Amino acid sequence: MIRRTLTAALAVAGLAAVAPLSASAARPEPGAHWTPQASSSRDAAGTCNLSVPTRVAIGRPELMLYGKLSGTCAANPDPQSGWWLRHPSKGIVNEVIFDKDYEFGDGSWYVPADHPIGVQEFYGVGSTNPDGSANTQNKLSVTVKLAAGAWISSSRTGDVVTLKGTSLLYSVSTNSYFKRSAAGVFQFREQGSTVWQTLKGGLWTNSKGEVTLSYRYSKVRDYRFALYSTPISWDLGSAVTTR
């Protein structure tokens, strides 16, 4: 019997919960609607550092991620701090704002399906304390890509194990995953081990997104099919099948 599994988990690393949005269309264009309170002429009184997921995978029509603050500003009951996200070729494409008087000042990072992909950088555009003094702000590099999906199925006839891997990619136009040709690797793990090893690497799925491997091995092993990172998609391992 063929055992088939699917993983379409997002490769979102970091600290944020992912949730659907209810009023995303109402969000303003980034970088044009928020300024912090005027700071005093004194030197910076402290620091304000933003932390957000730095590896984001677009795998649904919209994501809502949330940043966290550290440093002097994190102790303020009403932090007023902002960062704009700058793409190297598209300019300012997003923002994260902390300001209770701003409609979207809850530290959220709204990521629609058409968010630019690639490496981009959050940089500070203002941070003030309740007394009007300013804080220095950090810069933070993030990478946005499309989410990949990986399937694996397996069967055994005697001592011949057959593995079939399938590669998928999220489409922002259809809001669904589609099969596509991609580079991948079959991996195995001995029973009781936590270490994955390469069974056959350097593989490419065909135009239907599929690749098959058969080999002789009498003992039971765990197997998975893993995809490599590309400029537009993240690496990803499938769920595990045992044969």
Residue pairs with C-beta under 8 A, 6 or more apart in sequence:
1 155
2 153
2 154
2 155
3 153
3 154
3 155
3 241
3 242
3 243
4 151
4 152
4 153
5 151
5 152
5 153
5 238
5 239
5 240
5 241
6 149
6 151
6 238
6 239
7 149
7 150
7 151
7 236
7 237
7 238
7 239
8 59
8 147
8 149
8 168
8 177
9 236
10 18
10 57
10 59
10 60
10 63
10 147
11 55
11 57
11 145
11 147
11 148
11 234
11 235
11 236
12 18
12 53
12 55
12 56
12 57
12 63
12 65
13 53
13 54
13 55
14 51
14 52
14 53
14 54
14 55
14 65
15 51
15 52
15 53
15 66
15 68
16 52
16 53
16 65
16 66
16 67
16 109
17 65
17 66
18 63
18 64
18 65
19 64
20 60
20 62
20 64
21 62
21 64
21 110
24 62
24 110
24 112
27 104
27 110
28 104
30 84
30 85
30 92
30 93
30 94
30 95
31 84
31 92
31 95
31 125
33 102
34 82
34 95
34 97
34 99
34 102
34 105
35 125
35 126
36 80
36 81
36 82
36 99
36 125
36 126
36 127
36 128
37 80
37 128
37 132
38 128
38 132
39 126
39 128
39 132
39 133
39 134
40 131
40 132
40 133
40 134
42 133
42 134
44 133
44 134
44 135
44 136
45 72
45 129
45 131
45 133
45 134
45 135
46 71
46 72
46 73
46 129
46 133
46 135
46 136
47 71
47 72
47 73
47 135
47 136
47 137
47 138
48 69
48 71
48 72
48 73
48 74
48 79
48 81
48 124
48 127
48 135
48 136
48 137
48 138
49 69
49 70
49 71
49 137
49 138
50 67
50 68
50 69
50 81
50 83
50 96
50 122
50 124
50 137
50 138
50 140
51 67
51 68
51 69
51 70
51 140
52 65
52 66
52 67
52 68
52 96
52 109
52 122
52 140
52 142
53 65
53 142
54 140
54 141
54 142
54 143
55 142
55 143
55 234
56 63
56 65
56 111
56 142
56 143
56 144
56 145
57 144
57 145
57 146
57 147
57 148
57 170
57 233
57 234
58 111
58 113
58 115
58 117
58 144
58 145
58 146
58 147
58 170
58 172
59 146
59 147
59 170
59 177
60 113
60 170
60 175
61 112
61 113
61 175
62 110
62 111
62 112
62 113
63 110
63 111
64 108
64 109
64 110
64 111
65 108
65 109
65 111
66 106
66 107
66 108
66 109
67 83
67 96
67 98
67 107
67 108
67 109
68 74
68 107
69 79
69 81
69 98
69 107
71 135
72 129
72 135
73 79
73 81
73 98
73 127
73 129
73 135
76 129
76 130
77 130
78 99
78 100
78 130
79 98
79 99
79 127
80 98
80 99
80 126
80 127
80 128
81 97
81 98
81 99
81 124
81 126
81 127
81 128
81 135
81 137
82 95
82 96
82 97
82 98
82 99
82 124
82 125
82 126
82 127
83 95
83 96
83 97
83 122
83 123
83 124
83 125
83 137
83 140
84 92
84 94
84 95
84 122
84 123
84 125
85 92
85 93
85 94
85 95
85 96
85 109
85 120
85 121
85 122
85 142
86 92
86 93
86 120
86 121
86 122
86 123
87 93
87 116
87 118
87 120
88 118
88 119
88 120
90 116
93 115
93 116
93 120
94 109
94 110
94 111
94 115
96 107
96 108
96 109
96 122
97 104
97 105
97 107
98 105
98 106
98 107
99 105
104 110
111 144
113 172
113 175
114 172
115 144
116 144
117 144
117 145
117 146
117 232
118 143
118 144
118 145
118 231
119 141
119 142
119 143
120 141
120 142
120 143
120 144
121 139
121 140
121 141
121 142
122 139
122 140
122 141
122 142
123 137
123 139
124 136
124 137
124 138
124 139
125 137
126 134
126 137
127 134
127 135
127 136
127 137
128 134
128 135
129 135
145 229
145 231
145 232
145 233
145 234
146 169
146 170
146 172
146 232
146 233
146 234
147 169
147 170
147 177
147 233
147 234
147 236
148 167
148 168
148 169
148 170
148 182
148 227
148 233
148 234
148 235
148 236
149 167
149 168
149 169
149 170
149 177
149 236
150 165
150 166
150 167
150 168
150 184
150 224
150 225
150 226
150 227
150 236
150 237
150 238
151 165
151 166
151 168
151 225
151 238
152 163
152 164
152 165
152 166
152 223
152 224
152 225
152 238
152 239
152 240
152 241
153 163
153 164
153 166
153 241
154 161
154 162
154 163
154 164
154 223
154 241
154 242
154 243
155 161
155 162
155 243
156 162
156 243
159 216
159 217
159 218
160 214
160 215
160 216
161 214
161 215
161 216
161 217
161 221
161 223
161 243
162 212
162 213
162 214
163 186
163 199
163 212
163 213
163 214
163 223
163 225
163 241
164 210
164 211
164 212
164 213
165 184
165 186
165 203
165 205
165 210
165 211
165 212
165 213
165 225
165 238
166 179
166 205
166 209
166 210
166 225
167 179
167 180
167 181
167 182
167 184
167 205
167 209
167 227
168 177
168 178
168 179
168 180
168 209
169 177
169 178
169 180
169 182
169 233
170 176
170 177
171 177
171 178
178 209
179 205
179 208
179 209
179 210
180 205
180 209
181 204
181 205
181 206
181 207
181 209
182 204
182 205
182 209
182 227
182 228
182 230
182 233
183 202
183 203
183 204
183 227
183 228
183 230
184 203
184 204
184 205
184 211
184 225
184 226
184 227
184 228
185 198
185 199
185 200
185 201
185 202
185 203
185 225
185 226
185 228
186 198
186 199
186 200
186 201
186 203
186 213
186 223
186 224
186 225
186 226
187 196
187 197
187 198
187 199
187 223
187 224
187 225
187 226
187 237
188 196
188 197
188 199
188 221
188 222
188 223
189 195
189 196
189 197
189 221
189 222
189 223
189 224
189 240
190 221
190 222
191 219
191 220
191 221
191 222
196 224
196 237
199 213
199 215
199 223
200 213
203 211
203 213
204 211
205 211
220 242
220 243
221 242
221 243
222 240
222 241
222 242
223 240
223 241
223 242
223 243
224 237
224 238
224 239
224 240
224 241
225 237
225 238
226 235
226 236
226 237
226 238
227 233
227 235
227 236
227 237
228 235
229 235
